[in-house]
């Protein structure tokens, strides 16, 4: 808005106006003298002082002065005739002088000249254009082997894993967000989160992009064991907050993988609701919606497998939408009584936990926390969640961890965090009989302090006795570098656990997943485990069976520069390994290693089928460590329908000696393993394409679904 113009001062008479007034006065005096008989003599005028200017008054018309009428002289009477005297002359009456004219009105003062305008201020220098900033993105739900192309400004990038990505600077902070999906994997739909900001964040906060599988034609995969009945081992999270996005995923086992998920019904308080606002991943069963109000939602899903004789299961999940079951924590909050709400959060996780009840969940807002040691028991809150679309970092400061000791429902949940500063263990279960869900956690870094005490990001503590003590759902996590002889997980006494859709990039360590002792009914499925050429290891997935192992299922994993190792610590003849099914895995630059466990006298049921082992000039199988070859080997193992891409002359290499080396003639001819009639193919040429998570059979290859981890 422009400034107000200054008021101009009242006009005052200038010199030119005063001269005019003096001329008028002189003319008036001269006229008066002539009228009075003053002749033509020069008129002498007396100068009058200049009157002070008076304020300008509103203009009123000055009436024209009317001159007084000249009186008519009285006529002289006619005299009576008498002797004529000398007449007395009648004096001529003096003419009545004309009234002096009214003085001329004072001329209106001349307007004063407008004040000179103030000089315009020197223009401020134009601000330097804001520097472009990087745009950070986080991808979730991308299928293994898929490529998502994202665009921002003129730049694009390819996302191949569920992890953070960064666009090089394109525009300044606060500029309109131009993040878009350029191309998405076949069979998936990807989109920028509905909660994404409208502009590029100034603080570097990432924008989330999520993918989900869409419905497709039914697949039929080969029948593989165990092929048990479909079962929901882990349900959906049972509470939601009104108005905040809810996301959860069940843990399903049994049947023939992969699965199909469909919504059968969705109700609130028993009243049917539209499912248009409910997102469901057709392959993984991930559910996402925002509850509009408080109340009891019931979501019923139909789950089907990919067997020729298709199995089906309907399962209803009850989700209570209520604000009272949630506590909130924010780095800018306050630890005080009466707080903990979304509007008035606590400041620290420790305070929130101490003031919680067992049925509550604690939600952390974005920021970095130094939580100290977090001990989770059945008498306080057992569910810990990051706020949707926010990055919450727990820094254990190389001294702390989360320790879980829970026997009763609900399951403990740790979801959505970045965890850094891990020393020895990040999350410890001791025990978690009702379940421990670890989902969407990014383990950024870890370091062993005692290599002999099973270092790992996740550790399940051991105990004596045949019963299992831990039930894990380890799902959709990202495991980063670990320094030392560690693993992503080291589990003792774990049972009925599901480890699926995780990413491992651990660096130089012993191995990936280590199911060490007393494993029972555990499943390792659709994980991506990668090591560099320099850090190659036999132990991508390791089932050591230190104190027996039974009914472990390993399938549809992609393992690069690492192998699958069974029975490494099952040394005693009393040790037993029963029913270990290894199928539909793709193992690159390594193989399958068999320790003594599968061939101990009472062991049986190790089945290896429908895998791809592509390792160049390396034998695809190894193990036994100088031990004698058991007479019952052909009945203890079943090795069929695999694609072997190896040019090595040995099918099986003794891991330490040469006594158990087996040529292909022995492997196939003597024991009947990997024969052509069983469906196996042995070739020295690789048909795999791609690299990293994109490694696999080329698109359109008819062997997909029948060999290796891929399926359309």
N, C-alpha and C positions, 0 to 999 in steps of 0.2 A: 504494500500500500504506500502511495506517495505521501510525503509529509504535508501538513497543512501549509498553504501559502500565508506569509505574514500579513497582518492587517496593515493597509496603507494609512499614514497619518492624514489628518484633515488638511485640505489645501490651504495655503496662505498666499497672500498677495505677493506677487513678485515685482520687481522694479518697473517692468513695462506697464503693469496695471496701475501703479501709483502715478506715472506720468499722465496717463489718460485722465485720471481723476482731477489732477491739477489743471489741465486744459479745460475741462468742463467748468470748473469753478471760475477761471478767468473769464470765460465767455459769459457766464451768468452775471458777473459784476459789471462788465462793460455794457451789457444790455440794460441793466438797471440805471446806470448813469445817463445813458442816452435818453431813456424814457423820462428822466427827471430834468432834462434840459441841460445836461452837462456838455452840450455841443459836441464838437468833434475833437475836443482836446484829447490828448493821449490819456488814457486812464492809468492811474497808478494803482497798482494792486499791492496789497500787503500780504506777504507770504504767511500762511498759517502752518503751525507745526503739523506734521503728518499724524493723523490719528493712529493709535495702536490698532492693529487688526483685531476685529472681534470674531468670535467663533461663528462659523457658518450656521445660520438658522434655516429651518425649512423655508423654502421660497414661497412668499405670499405676494400675489400681484399687487403692486403699488397703485392706488386709485389715482386717476388723472385729476390734478387740482382744477376745480372750477373757479375761474376768476370772478371776484365780486362784481356785480353790475355797476356801471358808472351812473350816479344819481342824475336825474333830469333837472336842469336849472329851473327855478320858479320864474315864470314870465313877469316882466315889469308892468305894473298897472298903468293904464292911460291916465295922465294928469288932467285935472279940471282946469279949464282955461283961466288963467290969471295973467296978470302982467308977467311977462316972461322974465323970470330971474335967470341969472346965469346958472345953468343946470350943474348940479353936482354929479360929476361922472361916477357911474356905478362901477365899482371895481369888478374886474373879471374874476369870477371864482377860480380859485386854483383847482386844477383837475385832481380828482381823487387819485392818489398814487395807486398804481396796480400792485396788488399784493405780491410780495416776494414769492417767486416760485419755490415750491418745496424742494428742499435739497435733493439732488440726484441720489438715488439709492446707492449705498456702498456696493461697489461691484463684488461679485462672488470671488472669494479668494481663489487664486489659481491653484490647481492641484500640484502638490509637491512632487518632484520627480521621484519615481519608484526607487526604493533603495537598491543599490547594486546587489545582484544575487551573490550568495555566498559561493565561493569556489567549490565546485564538485569535488568530493573526496577522491583521492587517487584510487582507481579500481584495485580490489584485492587480487593478488595473483591467483590465477585459476588453480584449483587443487590438482595435484598430480593424479593422474588416473589410477584407480585402485588396482593393485596387482592381482592377477589371476590366482586362484587358490585351487588346490587339488580337491577332487571330489572322491570321497571314500564310499565304497559299496560293500554290502555283505549279501552273499547268495546263500539261500537255503532251499532244500528240497530237490536240488538238481540230481537227476539219475546218474548212476555210475556209468561212465563212458559218454555221457552227453556233453555237448558244447553249447553254451549260451552266449550269443553275441549281444553286447550292450553298446549303446551309443550315448555320447554326451558331447554337445557341441559338434565339432568336426572330428572328434576322436572316437574310436571304437576299441573294444577289448573283448577277448574271448575268455569266458569263465568255464573251467572244466572241473572244478571242485567246489564244495560248499565251504567257502572261506572268504576273507576280506580281499578286496581288489581296490586299486586306486587309479583313477584317471589323472593323467598329467594335467596341470593347470590349463583351463580353457577360459573361464570367466571369473569375475570378481565375486567375493562373498556377497550374498544378497541379490545376485542376478537370478532371473527365473530359472528354476530347475528344468533342465532339458534331458533328463535321463530317460532312456527309452529302450525297449526290447527290439533289437534289429532282427534277430533270428533265434529260434528256440529249437530244442531237440525234438525229433519226431516222437509223437506220443505224449508230449508234455506241453502244458500251458504255463507261461511265465509272465509275471507282472510286477511292476513297481508297487510297493506296499501302499495301501490306502492311507496310511499314517505318514507318508513321506511329506516333508516340508515343501512349500511352494517355491522356496528359493534355495540357493546353494548355501549350506551351513557355513557360518564363519568359524565355528569351533572344531571343524573337522569331523563332526559326528557323522557316522555312515548312514546311507540310505539303504533300506533293506529291499531285496528283490527275492520273490519266492516262486518256486516252480512246483507243479504237481502233475501227476499222471492223469490223463484223461481216459475215458472209457475206450476200449479197443475190442477187437475180436477175441474170442476165447482161444487160449492156447492149450495145447495138450503136450505135456512133457513126459519123458520116459518114467515109468514106475521105478522109483528108488525107495529103499528102506530108510527110515523106519515106517513112513507112511501111516502114522497113527491118526486117530480122530482129530479133527480140528479142535483147538482149544484156545481160549483167551487166557494167557498166563498172567498178563498185566492189563488192567482196565484203564480207561481214561481217567484223567484227574477229576476228582469228584466235586470240586468247588470252582466257582467263577465269580468275578466281580462285575456287577452291573455297569455297563458302559465301557468296559475295557475288553479288548480283544482276548478271546480264549483260544488256546491251541493245545492239543494233546494228541497222543498217538497210542494205540493199544499195542501190546506185545502178543502176537499170535504165533502158535506153533502147530505142527501136525500137517497131515496131508501132503500134497505135492506143490511145492513153491514154483512160481509166484502166485499171489492171491489176488482176488478181485473183491472190492468193497463197494457196497451200494447202501443208500439210505432207504430204509423201509418206512420209518415214521419219525416224527419230531413233535413233541408236545410240551406245553407249558401249563402246569397245573391241571394236566389231564386234557387240555384243549389242543387240538391239532394246530400246528404252526406251519407257515410257509417255509420251505427249505431253500428258497432262493438266496437267502443270506448265509447259508451254511456251505462252506467249502470242504470238499472231501477228496483226498488223494485216492484215486481208483486202485492203485497198486499198494500203497503203504498204509492207507487208513488214517492218515493225518486229518484231524478235524479242526476247523477254524470257524468261529463265529463270534459275534459280539452280543451278549445277552442284553436285551432292551430293558429288562426290569428284574426285580427280585422275584424269586419263585423257584419251583422245581421243574427243571427241564429233563426230559427223558428222550434220548436219542437211540434208536434201534437200527443196528447195522446188519446187513446180510454179508457174510463172508463166504467166498467160494475158492476152491483150490484149482490147480491146473492138471488134475489127473484125468485119465480117460474115463473113469467112472467118477464123475465130479462130486466131491464132498461139499456140503453146505452147512452153515451154522448161522443162526440168528442170535444176536446178543444185544441186550438193552443196557445202556449206561445212564445212570442217574447223575445229574450235575446240578448241584444246589447253587443258585445265584443269590449271593447275600454279601453285603458289605461287612457284616459283623465278624466274618471268619477271616478277615484280612488285616494285617498290620503293615504299615508302610515305613520305610527308612529312606532318608535322603541325607547326603553329606551336609546340606544346609539346614537340616532339621534341628530339633531340640529334644534331648532326653529328659522328659519330665512327665509326671503323672497326668493322665487325661489326654495324652497325645497318642500318636500312632495311626491316625487316620490319613486318608489320602490328602486332605487339605492341611493337616498339621502333623507331619511325620516325625518319627524319632530320628535321631542322628546316627546311632550306632547299632550294628547288628546284635552286639552283646546285650545291650539294654532291651531291645525289642524281644530277644529270645527269653530273657529273664522275666519279662512281663507278658508272656504269651500263654495260651492254653493249647492242649494237644491237638485240637481240631482246627487250629488256625494255620494260615500260611503267611509267611513274611515276604513282602515284595520290596525289592531294593531298586531305587531310582538310579539314574546314570551317575557314574563317578567311580573313583578308586577308593577302596576301603582297606584298612589294615585291621582285620577282624580279630587277630589273635587266634588262639585255639578255640574252635567251635565244637562243642560237645552236644550231640543230639541224642536225646533220650525220650522215652515214651511219656514223660510228664510235662513236656513243653512242645512248642511248635515243631513239626517235622517236615514241613514243606517250605522250600526256599526258592524263590522265583525272581528272575530279572524282569523288570517292567518291559512290556512289549516294545520292540524297536529301539531299545536303548542299550548301550554298552555298559555293563557293570563289571568292574574288575575287582577280584579279591586277591590282594597281595599278601601272600603268606610270609613274605620277608625272610625266607630261608630258615624259618624257625617254627612254623605253625602248620596246622592242617585241620581238616574236618574229620571228626571221629564220631562214628554212628554206633549206637548200641540200642537196638530196637527189637522187640519180640512180638508186638501186637500191631494190628492195623490202626491207621492207614499206613501205606508204604511211605518211607522217607523219600522225598523228592528234592533233587538239586538240579535246577534247570536254568539254562540261559546265560551262564556266567563265563567270563574270561578269568582264568586262574593262573597266577604267575608266582614266582619265588618259591617253587616247590623244592623241598629238601627231603629226600628219602621217599616219603609218601605224600600225596595231596589229599586223597580221600581214603579213610580207613574204615572198614566194616568190622565190627567186633561185638555182636553179630548184627545181621539184618534179616531175621527170619521172616518178617512180614513183607519184605521187599525193599530194595534200594534202587530208585530210578535216577540215573545220571544221564541227562539228555541236553543236547545243544550246548555242551560245555567245551570251551576251547582251552586246552592245557598248553600254555605258551612256552613254558620252560621248566625243567626239573634237573636235579642233581643228586646223585647218590652220596651219602656219607658213610654207608656201611654196605659194601658190595655183597657181603655174605648174608645180608638180612632182607633179601627179596625186594630191592628198591623198585618202585613203580609209581606211576601217577595214581593208580587205584589199587588198593591192597585189601584182600580179604584174609583176616587173621585165622590161623589154623588152631585146631583143638583136637583132642583125642576122641575117639568114638566113631562109629560108622555113619551117624546121621550128618546131614549137611546143615550148615549154619548160616549160609548167605544165599540170598536169592536176588540176583542182579538183573536189571534191565539197563544195559549200557548201549545207548541208541543215539545216532546222529551227532557224535562227538568228533572233535578234531584234536589229535594228539601231536604236539610239536616236539622240538628237540629235547632230548634227555641226555645228560652227561653222566657216564658211568655204566656199570654192568646192569642196566635196568631194562624195564619193559613198559608198555602201556598199562598192562594189568598183571598182577601176580595174585592168583586166587587159590586159597586153601578151602576145602570143604564147601565148595559152591555147588548148588543144586537148582535145577529148574530155572536156570538163568538163560537170558537171551542177549547176545552181543551182536548188534546188527547196524549196518550203514554207518560205520565209523571210518575215519581217515587217519592213517598212521604215517607219519614222516618223522621218525624219531632220531635219525642220525646214527652215530656209532654206538650201538648198544647190543645186548645179547639177543634180543628178539622183540616180537610184537606182543601178542597175547600169550600169557603163560597160565594155563590151567594146571596147577602144579600137583594138587593132592586131593584125592577123594572126590573126583568130579562125578556128578550124577545128573543126567538129563540136561546137559548144557548144549546150547546151539550157537554156532558162530556162522553168521550169514551176511553175505553181500557187503563185506568190508573191503576197503582198499588199503593195502599194506605195501609200502614202497621203501626200499633202501637204495642207496647209490651203489654203483659198481664197486667202489672202494670199501663199502660197509656191508657187503653181502653176508648173509647169515642163513643157516638152515632153519632157523626158528621164527618164521613169520607167525605161525600158529603152532603152539607147542602144548601137547597134553602129556605131561611127564608121568602121571600115575604113580607118584611116590608112595601113596598108600591106596592103590587100586583106582580104577576108573571104569565107569559104565555108562553106556547110552549117550555118547557124545556125538553130535551131528555137526559136520563142517561142510558147508556147501555155498556155492555161488559167490566165492571170494575171488578177487583179483590180487595176486601176490607177485610183486616184482622184486627181483634180486633177493628173494627169501623163499623158504620152503615150508612144508608142513612136517612136523616132527611128532611121532607117536611113541610113547613108552620109554622115554629116555632114562627115567629114574625108577623104573619098575625092575629092579635088579634081582630081588629074591624070587625063588621059584614059587613061593606062596603068593606072590603078587598076581593080580588078575586084571585083565583088560577085556571087557565084554562089549560087543556091539558098538563099534566105532565106524560111522559111515562118513566117507569122504567122497563127495561127488560134485560135479559141475563147478569145479574151481579152475581158474587159469593161473598156472604157475610159470613164471618167466625167469629164465636164467638161474633156475634152481630146480629142485625136485622134491620127492617125498622120501623122508627118512624114517626108517623103522628101527626103533630101539628093541630092547629085549621084551618089552611088555606084550606086544601082540603074539609072540611065539612062546610065552611061558606055558607050562603044561596045562594050566586050567583056563587059559585065555582062548577066546573064540570070537568070531563075528566081526573081524576087521574087513570092511568092504571098500574098495577103491574103484570108482567107475565114473565115466562121462566127464573126465577131467581133460584139460589140455596141459601137457607138460612140454614147454618149448624152451630148451636150454642149450642149443647148439652142440658143442662137442663135450658135453657132460652127461654122465649116465643119469637117467631119470629117477632111479631108485638107489638108495644106499642104506647102510646101517649094520646091525647085528654085532659090530665091534668084536670081532675075533671069536665069537661064540660058535659053537657047533650048530649046524643047520638042523632044525627039528624034523623028525620023521613025518609029523603031521602038518607040515607047512602048507601043503596044497588044500587042506581042509580048514586051516585057521585063517587063511587069507583068501579073498576073492578079488581079482584084479581084471576088470573087463571094460570094454567099450570106451577106452581112452584114446585120445589123439596124442601120440608121442612124436615130437619133432626133435630128434636127437641123432647126431651122426656118430655117437660113441659106440664102440664095439661091445661094450658091456651094458646089459640091461640093469644089473644090480652091482653096486660096488661096495665091498666091505669098507666100512668107514675108517678102520684102523689097520686091518690086515688084508691079506689077499685070499684067505681060505674060503670066504663066502662069496667071492666074485662069481657072477653068473652071466654068461653070454646070453644072447637072445635065443640061441638054440636051447639052452637049459631053461631059461625063464619061460619060454613058450612051450617047448617040447616036453620037458620033464614035469613042469608044474601047471601048465595050461593057463598061464597068465598072459594077458594082452594078446590073445590069439586073434586071428582074423575072424574066425567063426564067432568069437565072443563080441565082435564089433569094434575091436581096437584097430587102429591104424598106426603103423610105425614108418616114419619118413625122415630123411635127413634134411629136408627142405621145409622152411617155415612159411606158412601162409598168413601169419599174423600181420596186421597193419597197425599203424598208429604208435603212440608212445604214452608213457605215464598212464593216467586213468583212461585214456582212449585206446589202450592196447586191446586187441581182440580180432576176431574174424571180421572180414570186410562186410559192409552192409549188403544184405541180400544173400549172403552165404547160407545155404540150406542146412548147414551143420549147426547153426545157432539154435539154441534150445536143447540140442542133443549133445553138444560138446562145449565145455567151458561155462563161464559165468554169465554170458549174455543171453538176453531174450528180447524180442521186439517190444 
